[in-house]
Each structure stands twice: as C-alpha cells, then as structure tokens.
Amino acid sequence: MNKVLIIGIVASGKTTLAKRLSKKINVPWYELDSIVHHQSATGRNKRTEDEQVEAIMDIDKDGNWIFEGTDRESYQCLYEMADTIIFLDTPLWKRKIRIFVRFLKQKLGVESCQYKPDITMLKMMYKWTLDFESNRDKFEAKLQLYQNKVIRLYDNRDLSLIVK
C-alpha cells in the first residue's frame, strides 16, 4: 500500500485517519482542499482543474502518498492512481455532531481552519452533508468500479483493516 486515497464527506474523520495512517506507515499525507485552494503569497487561491491535476502529478512523482478529501470531479484521476481507496463512511448522526463541535472550536480559537468559521460556512457544511446523502447512490456506483481496492471504514480509529 503505497498510494492511498481517503475519501469521505465533511466531518467523517478523514484528516485524523490520514495523520494516523501517515505516521504508522511513514508515508506523507496531503489534504485535497489544499490542492484545490492553494496558499500563495497573495492569499488562498482556487486552482483550475488542470492545475489541481498538475499538483497531484507532481506529488505522485515522489512515489508514496496519502491524499484525503471529499469527492470532487477535478481529481477523479486519484481513484485510478491509488493502490487503496478508503471510504470513511461515518454515521450521519456522528458527522452532524462533529460539524457543530468543529464550528464551536474554530469560533473559540481552539482549532484553526483555512476558511472563515461563520454561520454561512456552518450551513454549507450541513448542506454538503445532506447533498452527499441525497446523491449517495451515485457515489456508491463509482466505488463499485474500484471494488477490488476499496476499504470501507465506519470509524477512523481502527487501522487493523488497513495495516496488517
């Protein structure tokens, strides 16, 4: 397992899992949000789809990687490139709680973020979550195309299914 794609919706535990797995197998991890929204000297800028793929290909040249993020059209190439795809399918009730707790932590300055943690963003996170659930069948059909390399986890704490 050299190239791992961790995919899931908002607050499913992707970043936590990526950090733990990276440490366990000694492979660098990358947030796909940082690929899409690149931090530069002039601020945070959204890359074009071509620029996103170019950034991914640059990282891929180094060999091993872990990418984590939500499912976006712009980086579908990762499904093919990955040796393992981990779908973090955390229960909806848990994700809803995590979204709110994350919002509170960000407002209190306990947790940092790359966006403005306001009510609009909080509403968007709940909207994205509900949109994902409404379109889950389409996402599940995509995963079927890669079923030979998909691992479905309902919790980000158990690495036993990933690392032997």
N, C-alpha and C positions, 0 to 999 in steps of 0.2 A: 504494500500500500504506500505508494509514493505521492500520488496526486489525489487529493480528497476534496470533494465539493460537499459542503454542509449547506443544506437548503432548508428554509422554513419561513414562516410568516413572522411578523413583528412579535417580539417578546417570547419567542419559542425557546430561547436559550442558546442560540447559535454561537454567539461570541464566547460565552462561558465554555461551551463544548470545544470550540476551536482553540482557545487558550490552553485548556487542559490536555487536549489531544496533541497539540504542538509540543508541549513540554514533555509529554510521555514518549512520543516517537521522534522528537528532535527534528521537526520539520517546520519551517516558517509558515505563519498564517497571515492572511490578508482579508480585510473587510472589503466586500464588494462595493459598499457605499463609498469607500474612499477611492475606489477605481472610477465610479460614476462621478462623484463630486470631489474633484481633485483640489487639494490645498496648495495654493501657489503664493507667491509674494504679493499678488494683488487680491488675495482672498480665496474664498471657496468658489470654484467654477465647475459647471457641469460639462463633462466631456461629451463629444459626439459619440455615437455608437462605434464608429470606426476607431476613434481614439481610445475608447474603452477596450476594444479587442486588441489594439496595438499594445496597450499597457499590460494586458493579460499575457500576450505572447512574449513580451519582454521578461516577465516573471517566469514564464514557462521555460525559457532558455536555461534557467538555473537548475532545472530538474524537478526537485520535490517541492510541493506546496500544499497548503490547505487554503481554500477560498471559502468564505462564509457570507451568506446574504439571502435576500429574498429572491424569488424567481422573476427575472426581468428578460424581456425579449432581446435586449442588447448583448447579453453574454450567454446565449444558448450553446455556444461552442464548448463551454465548460462541461456540459453533460457528456459530450464525446471524449473530451480530453481526460476526464477524471478516471482513475482506476476504481475509485469507490465514491458512491454518492450516498450521503447520509441525509435522509429526510427526517428532520426533527419535528415530529407530529405531536407536540404538546397539547393536552386537552384545552379546549376553548376557554373554559372557566378559569384555568390557571393563567392563560395568556392575558385575559381581561384584567385580572388582579395585578399581574406584573406590569402591564401598561400603566395602570394608575400609580402603583408604587414607584415605578421609574420616574414618572412625571413629578411626584412629590419630592423624590430625592434630588432631581435636577433643579426644581424650584428652590429647594433649601440649600443648594450648592454642594450637596454630599456626593453627587455623581455628575460628571461632566458629559457634555454632548456637543455635537458639531452643528446643531440647529438651535433655534430659539424655542425653549420649552414653554409654550403658551397654550392657551385653551384651543386655539385653532389646530396646533400640532397634535394635541391630545385627541381631539375629534377625528383628525385624519388617521391616526393610528388605529382607532376603533373602526373607522370606515374601511381601511385596508384589510383589517382582520375579517370584517363581515364580507367584504368583496371576495376575499380568498375562499371563505367558506361557501359562498354562493357559486363560485367557479371551481370548486374542489374537483369535480368530475373531470374537467379538462386537464388539471394538473396531474391527477392520478393516471389519466390516459398517457400523458407524457412519460411519467415514471415507468409505466409498463414497457415502454420502448427500451428501457435500460435495466430491466428487472434483474438481470444477471449480476449487476454491480450495485444494486440499491440495498441499503440497510435502513430500516425504519425504526426509529427510537421514539419512545413516548416520554423519555426523561433524559436530561443531559448529563446525569451523574454516572451512569453505568457505562464504563468503557469496555466491559468484558465482551460485548458483541463486536467491537471494532478491533481491539488489540488483543491478540492471543498470547 
